[in-house]
Amino acid sequence: MAAITILMLAFLAQGPAILEVGKPIEGIIGVDSPVAHTPTLDASHDSAPAVGNEFQIVIAESGFYTIELWSFDFDAYLVITEWNGALLTEDDDGLFGAHARVVLNLEAGQKYTVQACALRGERGKFQLQLLAGAVAELSPEERLLAEGAEARARLAQIEKTLGKETAEYADAKDLMGLHYYFLGELRKAQAELEDVVAIREKVLGPEHPDTAASLNNLAILFTDQGNSEGARPLYERSLAIFEKALGPEHPKTAVALDNLAVLLRSQGNYEVAHPLLKRALAIREKALGPNHPDTALSLSNLAFLLQRQGADADARTLFHSALSRSLSYLDRELPSMSEAGSLQLLETSGNPADFLASLLKATPQSLMDSYSTYQEWKGKATRLQAVSVRLGQSSDSPVVRKKKGKIQVIAKKLSRLILIPMAEQADDHAMQIDALREERLRLERGLNRELGLDLILATHTIEEVQAGLPSNAVLVDFFVGEEVFAWIMKSSGPPVLISLGEQAALRKAQNAFLSATATRGGRRLDPSKTNPTTAYLTLLWKPLQEAIGDSKIIFISPDGFLCELPFGIMHHVDGSFLLEKHQFYYLSDPTSLAEKEDSNKVDEGSLFAVGGANYFQREEVDDLVSTGPTTRSRVGGGWSSLPATRAEMQSLRELHDYILEWESPMLVVEGKAATEERIRAELPGKRYVHIATHGYFEPDHLPSLLLDAEEKQSKAQLGEQIQAVGLLPGLLSGLVFAGVNGEPDLARDDGYLSAEEIQHLDLSECDLVVLSACETALGSARAGEGLMSLRRSFSVAGADTVISSLWKVGDVATAQLMKDFYTNLWENSMRRGEALHEAKLHMLRRNS
């Protein structure tokens, strides 16, 4: 849906040169305050903020510190830089409209600069302070209460000191109204915003820009209430004021044009809306540049209008241009961002849903060009992270190595904190997580700048990807938005784009299918009975069948909830499994088809295998005691022994000695020796890696982040700890090693190797990773990036091929599956994918 912009008034600060711990500074932002630019500010606001004089920080002791900027006059914003101008962090995440707050780790003796900002160049009074330590974070409910109290306190103070008929009182009322608006209390919001309009008209005059901003906000409120007739004259007045006061080519004039045009379009008044949208686009292209997100928004709004007018080809051209410009902006900004920041930006900028919807009637040649653009978007953050990690591994720069080392240390600290059960968490647990997260993001941004990633970003062309497809193969590339799409491409000819319908219906059907499959225990379907499998086949597979045809090999690039679906266990209408007809390969990034071949050399490189871990003790090999049937996922409050993994190690030894002999040395680590420290040290440099242990996804005390969007929309019940994890989703999955059930030893690793930690290991020489554990393919979904899982992390670290599981699999069954796989790979000389496929078929026959 097209966005409508709320106009908020804001201001900025100036003060003494030195900011000392525990000594607040009060000041006023003056008319001569300079302008600041950061990627976030430039992307989020229609003009860059003014900043006050720079405040210097020099601290005597290293540690975490909190910087807060308060104002009753403006919505505050903080920018923190190093002595050389390198950006450390920026934030306005304080109470709504009242203050900004950042928590970061500062080093003694280093010089830092604080810029106290207010958005859009306005002015006002402020208080700035530096506190030792990390201040307590508020829950979402506490935050809402605090914001309301802060807005009311501001209103009461200004009424007492300045009176009701003042511009300052109107500003405070505006803040109160917007607070109610974001709470969804629209009647209260309307009363406040109507008062704002009346006060500003009286105090500032009917043609002041601030009056225009309040009219715009009231119009948006009316639109949300379904009162479009009441909103239109307010939008028209706001536009007229901005044109007269600021000029016909000001960015705020473009906002007013866009908002009015979107309303007119919703009313079917296309002829009047069209020239307004074209004017808004022209203003933004000139004032903000062709690749600014607001310019892309104008293009999309105009494309929507053309689509409704029936001009499909013209609409497609504009949608394509909007997405291409967003990608250009992302290419410019992503290299200087952290992984979490890039994921957030991809969630909000350049989303291709509207673009895909416009392509369903496109010509084959148009589809070819458009699919190239889509593939450039999909997996962009993952490709960037992989390049960052590999450059960091190969760099000899002391600065790079220092930053990389610090990131790894912080990743381990975060992993430990996340896995602490709620009953054992300290009072400041959430604070510790938030502070470490901020430090992690700051260091990663600095590392990316040192590596110069902006110089090496590149995506393979669609022709190169297509050339990587075997003649008997097909690529099925999914996109999940409110509507689900699938691109289907073969080794020749243009791709096909298919709409599969609404996400909600497909997700509901998939959940029912997976539940029914688990209940059936993997047995074949009875085609004579109606069941959830039949319904899901109709919704998902049948629309794809004609385009897939008889292709034996199917490369699946899933997205969203489809990442949780093992396609091979779906059935044909006759009750047979899809994997009996097709071989399925899973790609997080389809462009990898252009990079790698399925090499099957077995005469070089070493093999590293881990199994039979003793989860109660560490350091020396110990016999395991069988406790009955087990699965390779968490059981109860601890981790159960996996006796069959010892047999799995023995099978590997026998196959290795018989087939590979001494050409490929093998190292097996078992029992107490299978510690996290040992695994971390041994992984680099190995060609084959086989890990047979428990895998985990989402510790029990954390709610599912696969449903982030729904939960955030439903009352924002996620606490600060979970929000922090959401920014670093690699902390949610990992592998379990020796000693995890024992008493914690703060001098040792905790036995949990998270996906976040794995991606910073050097696996550039690794040809194949086999994760013989349950749910090792699960992860947290992110826009266009698939699942942020163990599989992704091993790939980012440099591993060529990763085999993992979406299911809870029996210990003995897993061992047999792995034996069959390696027999096929080494003794029968099958390629990797074929070897695994045949092993699955063998398991299926045994199960039947």
N, C-alpha and C positions, 0 to 999 in steps of 0.2 A: 504494500500500500504506500501511496505517496506520503511524504512527511510534511507536516505543517510546523513552522518554526515559531516558538514562543520567544518573545522579546523581553529580556530581563535587563534591568538597569544595574550598573555596577561601577566600581571606582578603584583607586590605588594609592600607594604609600611612599613615604620618604622619612628618613630619620638619621640617628647617629650612626657612626661608622662601625662600632663594635657591639656585637650582641653577646652578652655574658650569661653564663648559666644562672638561672634564678633571678635575673634582673630584667623585668619587663620594660619595653620601650614603647612610649606613646608618641604618635606623630600624625601628620596630615600629608596626604599626597598633593603635590602642587601641580600647577599648570605646565611646568617644564619637565615633568617626568618623562624619561625616554621610553621607547617602545621595545618590547621583548618578543622574541619568536622561539617557539619550540614546536616540534612536530604535532604534539597533541593540541596545543592552542591554535595553531594554524589550521588544523583539520576541524576543530570543533566550534570555532567562533567566526563570525562574519568580518571581524577585524581584530588585529592583534592587540593584546592588552598593553596599557602603559604600566611601567614599574617605577617604584620609588628608588631612592638612593640604595646602593648596594651595602648590605650589612655583612661585615666580616665575622667569622667564627674561628677562634683558636682555642682548643680545649687542652686541659692539662692531663686528662686521663682518657684512654681509649674506652669505647663502649657504646651502648645504645643511648640515643638522645631523641627527645621529642621537640619539634619546632611547631609552634602554633601562631597563627595570625587571626586576630579577632577584629571584627568591625560591626558597628550598628548601622553603618552607612552603605556597605556594599558586600557583595558575595566575594569572599577572599580567595586568593590563589597563591600558592607558594612554588617557587622554582629554586632548586638548590644545585649549585655547580661547584666543581673543584677549582683550585687556584688557576688552572690553565683554561678555564671556560668550559670544560667537558661537563655535560649534563649528568648529574647524579640521580635526581628524581624530581618529580613535580606532582602536585596534588591539590585538590580542593575538597578532599574528603573529610571535612569537619561537619559540624551541624549545618543544616540547610540554611544557606544565606547568611550564616553568622561567622564562620571561621574556617580556615584551612589547617590541616594537620599532617605532618609527615613524621615517621619514625625511621631512623636510619643509624647505621653503625659508623661512628666517626673515629678517626685515628688521631692520637695525640701528636701535636707538632705539625699536622697538616693544616693548610688554610682552606677555608670554605667560604662561599658567597651565598647569601640568602637574598632573593628578590621577592619583595612583598608586593603582590599584584592584585588588581581588580580588573574584571573582564570588561572589554570594549572601551577602555580608556577613560572611564569616569573617575571621579575624585571623592575623597572622604577621609574620615578619621579612622585610626586603627590602633591596636595594641599588638606587639610582637614579643614572644618570649621563647626562651630556650630552657628546657627542663632535662635533667639527667634521668635516664631510664625511659622505659616505654609506658605510656599512660594506659589505663584500662580502656578496653574497647567496649562499646555498647552493643547489646543485642538489637536486632531490627525493631522490636517493640519499644525498647528503652530509647532508641534513637528517635523514633517518631514522637514519643512523648517529649524528649528533650528539645527537638526542633520546634514543636508547638509552643513549649514554654519559652524558648529563646525568642521566637517571633512576637509573642505576647509581651515579653519583657521589653523588647525594643520599642514596641508600639506605646507601652505605658510610659517609658522614659521620655520618648520624644513628645508625647502629649503633655507631660508635666513641664518639660524644659522649653519647648518651642511652640506648643499649641497644635490644635487640629488643622488649622488652615495654613499649613506649610508644606513645602515640597518634600521635606524630610518625613513628615507624617504620611504623606501619600506613598512614599517609597516603602515605609514600614507596612502600610496597609496592603500594598502590592505583594510584599513578601508573605503576609498572612493569607492573602487570597490564593497565591500559588501553592502555599502549604496545604490548604484545604483541597485545592485542585488535585495535587498529587496523592492525597489521601482518598480521593474519590468522593469527597463531601461537596458536591457541586452546588447545592443551594447556598451553603455558607460561603463558598468561593465566589459565587455570583454577587452576593451582597457586598463582600469586601471589594471586588473589582469594580463594581458600579460606583462605590464611594470613591475609589481611586480616580476614576474618570472625572467625577464631579469636582473633586479637590484640584486636580491638575488643570482642568479647564478654567477654574476660578483663579488659581494662584499663578500658573504658568501661561495661561492663555489657550484658546482653542486650537491654535496652530503650532504648538510646541511639539518637538519630536517625542518628548516623554508622554505627552497626551496621546500621540499616535500609537506609542507602544502599549499603553493601557487599553486603548480601543482594540488593538490587535488581539490582546490576551482575552478580553471579554468576548470578542467574536469567536475565538477558538472554543471558549466555554460554551457559547450558544450552539456551535456546531456539534460539539459532543453531546449536547442535550437534544439534538435533533431539530433545533430551531434555526434552520438555514436561512429562513426569511429574515429573522432578526439579526443574523450574523452578517448578511451581505452589506447593509448600509454602514456597519461598523468597519468592515474591511475597506470599503470604498473611501470612507473618511480618513482612515489610517493611511491609505495610499496617497491621497491628495495632500495630506500634511507632510509626509516624508518627501514627496516630490518638490513641494514648495520650500521646505525648510532645509533639506539636505541636498536637493538636486535630483534630476531624473536619472543619474547614473550611479547613485550611491548603493552599496550593497543592501542597506535596509530598505531601500525602495524596491529592490529585487525581491526581498522577503515578502513585502506587502503584495507585490504583483503575483508572486507564486501562490500565496495563501488565498487571495481572491480568486485566482484562476482555478485552483483546485476545487473551491466551493462551486464555482459556475459549472465546472465539468461534472460534478456530482449531480447538478440540477439538469444536466443535458443541454446546457447553453454553450455548445461547442464553438460557435462562431465568434462569440464575445471572448471566450477563454483563450482561444488560439493566439491572437496577437499579444495578449498579456504574458503568456508563457514564453513566447519568442523574445519579448522585451527583457524578461527576467534572465533568460539564458544569455542574451547579448551583454547585459550588465555584468553578470558574473564572469563571463569569459574575459571581459576587459579588466575588471577590478580584481578578480581572484586568480585568474589564469585558467587555461583550458582543462587542466587535470585536477582541479580542486574538487573535493567531494560535493560541495554545494553546486558546482557547475554540473557534475554528473547527476545530481538530484533534479536540476532543471531539465536536463535531457530526458530523464526517465519520465518526469511529469508530462512533458510534451509528447513523448512516445505513447503514454497511456491515452492521451487525447486522440492521437492519430489512429490508434487501435480501435477506439470506440467509434470513430468516424468511418471505419472500414478500410483505412489505408494501411493494410497489413505490412506491405513491403517497406513503406516509409517508416512505420513504427519499428520494424526489425532493425533497420539501419540505425535509428537513434538509440534503441536499447543496446545494440552492439557497441556503438560509440561510447555510451555511458559506462558500460562494463570495461571497455578498453582503457578509458581515461582513469577509471578507478584503479585498474591494475597498474597503470603508469605511476599513479600516486603511491600505491603500495610498494612498488619497486624502489621508489625514492626513499620511503620512510622505513620499511621493514629492516633494512640492514643495520640501522642504528637502534633498533628496538630489542627488547628481550623476547624470548619465546612466548611468554604469557601475554606480553603486549601485542605481539603480532597476531596471536590467536584472537584476542579481543577485537583488534582492528578488522580482521577478516570476517568476524561475526557481524560487524556493523557496516562495512564498506564494500561495495562492489558485489553484493549478493546477487547471484545470477538467476534467481527464480523468475523474475519478470521477463528477463531476456529469453529464457528457455520456453516460457509460455508463448512468447511471440513467434517462435520458430516452427511450430507444428505444421504450418502451411508453407514452409520455405522450400525453395528449389534445392535439388541435390548439391549444386555447387555452393549455394549459400550455407548449407548445413556443414559442408567440409570446412569452410572458412570459420564458421561459428564454433565448431567443435574444437578447433585450434585455440580459440580464445578461452573456451571453457576449461580445456586442459591446462592452460597457463594459470588459471585461477585455482584449480583443484590441487591440493597438496603443496601449495606454495610455502606455507610455514614449515612443513616437514622438510622440504628440500633445503630451505634456508638453514634450518637447524642442523641438518646433516653436513652441509658445507662448513658451517661454523665449527662444529665438533672436529671435523677432519683437518681443517686448517689449524685449529688449536693444537691438535695432536702433532702436526708436522712443524709447527713454528719453533724457531730457536730464540725468539724474543723473550727476554727475562720478564717483561711486563705481561706478555700473554700467558706465560707459564705461571706467573704469580696469581693472576686473576683466575685462571683455570683451576689451579689448586684450591683457591679459596671457595670457588663455586662447588667443587666436589665435597669439601668439608661441610659447607652449609647444607648441601643436599642430604648428606647423611644425618645431620642434626635434625633437619625437618622430618626426614623419614622416621627417626626415633620418636619425635613428638607426636606425629600423626598416629602411630601405632599404639600409643599409650591408651588403655581403656579409660572410659570416662570416670569410673570410680576412683582411678588412681591419678587423675590429672590434678596438677597444682592450681591454685586460684588464678595465677597469671598465665595459665596454659595458652589461652588464645592470644594473649599479648606476645608471648614468646614466638609463637608461630608467625604472627603478623610481622614482627620485627625481623625475623630471619628471612621471611619471604621478600620483604622490601630490600634487604641487603643482597639477596640472591639476584633479584631483578636488576638492581643497580650495577652489580658486577658484570652481569651478562651484557647489559647495554654497553658498558665500557669495553668488554672483550670484543664485541662485534665491531665497534669503531676501530679498535686496534687492528683487526683482521682485514678491514677494508672490503666488507662483503658487497658493497654497492658496485664494485668493479667486476664481479664475477657471476652475478645472477644471470641465469640463462635457462630456458626451457626448450626441450626438444620439439621439433615441428611435428605436425600431424602426419606428414609423409614419413618421417623417421620412425614414429610410433607404429604406423601401419606396416612399414617394411619389417618391423620386428615380430609381426604376427605370422605364425606358420600358416600354410595354405589350408589346413584342416581346423583352424582355430577361429574363435570370435571373441571380441572384447565387449563386455557388458559393463558400462560405466554409469553408476547411479548418482542421482542428486536427490536429497530429501529436504524439502521445504514444507510449506502447507500442502503443496502438491508434490507428488513423487514422479520423477522423470528417469528414463534410462536411454543412454546412447548405446547403439549397437554398431560395431564396426568389424568388418572382415579384412582380409589381406589385400583386397582390391575393391574398388567402388566407394562411393560416398557413404558416410555413416547414416544411420536411421535414428530419429528421435521419437520416443514413444512416451506418452503420458499414461501413468498407471493409476491416476486418481488421487483422492485425498489421503494424506498421511494417516489421519486418525483411523480411517476404516482399515487400511493396510496393517497398521500397527496392532489393532485389536485382533485382526485375523491371524497375524503372526504369533501373538502371545497364545492364542487358543491352539494353534498348530503345534508350537513347541511344547506346551503343556500336555497335549494329547500324545505327542511323540514320546515324551519322557514316561508317561503312564504305560504306553505300549511296550516300553523297554527295548526299542530298536527293532522289533519284529515287523514283518511286512504288513502292509495295509490290506485289509479285506475290501476289494473294490465294490462289493455288493452292498456295503453299508455307507450311509451318509455320515460324514465326520468333518472335523475342522480342516483336515488336509485337503479335502475336495474343495472347500470354500476358498482356501488360500491359493490353491492351484489356479482357480478361476480368476482370482484377482491379480496375482503376481506373475505366474509362469505362462499361462496361456497367451496373454498379450505379447510375450517375448518370443514364443515358440516359432512363429512364422519367420521372423527375422534371423533367429539363431539357426534354424534349419537343421541339417544333419551334422553340424560341426561337432567333432569329437572332443576337442579341447575348448574349454570356456574359461577365459580370464575374467574374474569378477573384481571390479573395483567398487566396493560397497560404500555406503554413506549412512550416517545416522543410525536408526534402529536396525537397518538391514545388515549392519556389521555384526549383529548377534546371530545371524542365520547361516547355518551350514547348508548350503544349497543342495549338496549331494544327498541329504537325507529326505528331501522332498520326493514325492512319488509321481509316476505317470498314472494315468487313469486306470491302467491294468493292475496297479498295485506294486509294480516294480519301482526300485529306487532310481533317481536321476543319475546317481554315480555309477549305475550299471551300464549307462549309455554314454555318459560324458565324464571327462576328467576336469576337475575344477581346480583353478589356481587363484589365489587371492592377492590383489595388488592394492596397497594403500595409495600408490601413485602410478597411474597408468603409463606415464612417460618413461618409467623404468624399463618398459619393453624395448626401448630404443638403446638401452645401455648395456644390457647383460645377456649372455648366452648361458644356457643350462649346461655348464661344463660338467663332465663326469670323470675327470682325471683322478686316479687314486694312487698315483705313484710318487706323490710329493706332499710335504706338509705333515703336521702332527695332529693327533687326535687327543682330545681332553674329555674325560667322562667323569661325571659326578653322580653318585647314587648311594643308597644305604645310609643316608645321613642319620646320625644319632641326635635326635632333637632334645635330649636331656643333658648330654655331656659333650665336651669338645676335646679335640686335640689328639686323641689316639684311637685307632681302629678298634671297634667293639662289635661283638655279635649282637644281632637284633633278635628280639623275642616277638614272635607272631602274636597278634591280638585278634585274629580273625579277618574277615573280608574288610577291605578299606578302599577308600577313594582318595585320589590325590588332590584333595582340597581340605579346608579346615574342618575338624571334627570337635564339637564341644568347645571347651575353653582352652584347648591346647592343640598340639600337632601330633597326630598318631604316627607310629612307625610304619614304614613301607617295606616290608620284607621282600617283596618281589623285585624291588629295585636292585637288590644284591644279585639276584638271578639275572636281571637285565644286564648288569655289569659283566657277569661271567659270560653271557652270550656274546656280548660285544668283544670281550677278550678273545674268545674262541674264533669268532668270525675274522677278527683283525689278524690274529696270528696265522690263520689258515689262508686268507686271501691276500692281505696287504703285506704280510710277513714283516720284514724290518725296514721296508722302504718308507713307511709312514709310522714313526714312533708313537706309542700310546701311553698316556698317563691317566690312571684311574685314582680318584680320591673318594674314600668311603668313611663311614662311621664318624668317630670323633674328629677325624682329620678334615671332614667336609665343612670347614668353617667358612664364614663369609670372607675373612681376610685371605684365606688360601685361594678361594675361587677368584676373588678380585685380582690377586697377583698372577694367577696362572692363565687367565683367559687371553690376555694380549699375546699375539703371535701364533695362536693355534689355528689350524685350518678347519678341522672338524670339532664341534663342541656338542656334547650330549649331556643334558642335565635332567636327571630323574629325581624329582623332589616335589614337595607341595608348591603350588602356586596360589597366590591370593589376588583377589580383585575386590576392592572396597572393604576395609575392615568393618567388623560388625557394628561398631558404634557410629559409623558415618552413614547418613541416608544416601540413597542412590543419586549420584550426580548424572546418571543417564537421563534423569527427569528434571534437570536444572531448569529448563525453560518453564515447564508447567508449575514447578514449585515457586519460582520467583514471581510468576504472574498471579499465583493464588494467594497471597498474603506475605510474601517475602519472608518465609519462616527460616531461611538458612541463616545460621549464626556466623560470626566473624571467622571462626575456625574453618568452617566449611567453605566460606567464600574464598579464604586464602588457599585452600586445597584446590578449589576450582581453577585458580589461576595457574597452578602447577599440577596438572592432572596426572603426571607421571608418578606422583607419590601414592596413588591409589592402588597400584598393582605391583607385584614383585614376586620374588622367589624366596624360599625358606631353607635355612641351612642349620648346621649342627649347633646345639646349645640353646635354641630359642625357648625351650620349656624350662630351662634352668634359671637359677637366680641371676638377675641382671648384673653385669660387670661393666661399670662405666669406663673402665680402661680398655675394653674390647668392643669390637663391632657387635651389634645386637643380633646378628644372624638373619636379618631381613635385608635383601638386596633389592631395592626398589627400581622401577623402570626409570625414574628420574636419575638415579645413580648410574645405571647401566649405560645410558646414552653418552656418558662422558668417559667410558673406557675406550681403549684403542683396539678395535676389532677389524682394522682395515685389511688384515691378512686372512680373515675368517671367510671360508667358502660356504659353510653350512652350520646352522645352529638348530638343534632339535631340543625342544622343551617338552620333555616327557612328563607333563604335569597337567592337572585340570585347569581349565579356564584361563590358560596363559595367553589366549587371544582376546580376552575381554578387556575393556577399557572404557574411558569416558569420551563420548562423542563430541566432536568439535566441527564447526562449519567447514566443509570441504576437506577435512583432514582425516576422516575415518575415525578410528578409535585410538585414543592416546594410551597405548597398551605396551606390554612387554615386547610384543612382536615389532612394534614401531621403534621402540628404543634400541633393540638390537640392530635394526636396520640403520637407524641414525648413527649408531656407533661404528658402522662400516660393514656389518655382516651381509653377505651376498644373498643368502636364502635363509628364511626362518620358518620352521615348522612348529606349530603350536595348536592348542585346542580351545574350542568354545564350550566344551562340555565337561561334566564330572564323569571320569572314566575309571572303571575298576582297576585296582593295582595290578592284578594278574593279567587282565585283558590288555592293559597298556604295555606290559612287558612283552607279551606275545606279539602285539602290533609292531613294536619297535624291532623285535627279532626279525619279523617278516620284512620290514622295511629295509634293514641293512643287508639282509640276504639278497633281496632284489637289487639293491644299489651296488653292492660289491661283488657278489658271486654271479648274479645274472646280468650284470652290466647294464641295468636299466638307468634311464635318466631319473633325476630326483623326483619330479612330479609323477612319473609313471610308476616308480618304485613305491611311493606312498599310496597311490591310487590302487595298485594291485594288493597292497597290504590291507587296505580298507575292505576291498572286495572279499579277501580271504576271511577277514573277521566277520563280514556280513554273512558269508556262507556258513561259518561255524555257528553264528548266532541263530541262523534260520534252522 
